[in-house]
Amino acid sequence: MAKRISTSITEGIYELLQEWANEERRSISGLSAFLLEQAVRERQKQKQPPPSNEKQEKN
């Protein structure tokens, strides 16, 4: 189930988001949700520990 959040941004950022949303034929809300999701996924990738080389270390 989708959850809603509310946030405040500066007028300048809002205008830039509006332009971007218009270019992609999205609502500001839809674009914001997309950007937040992308940012969270990217952060999760960065938090993943590098693959373990246990086999190489044991030899």
Buried (B, 14 or more C-beta within 10 A) or exposed (E): EEEEEEEEEEEEEEEEBEEBBEEEEBEBEEBBBEEEEEEEEEEEEEEEEEEEEEEEEEE
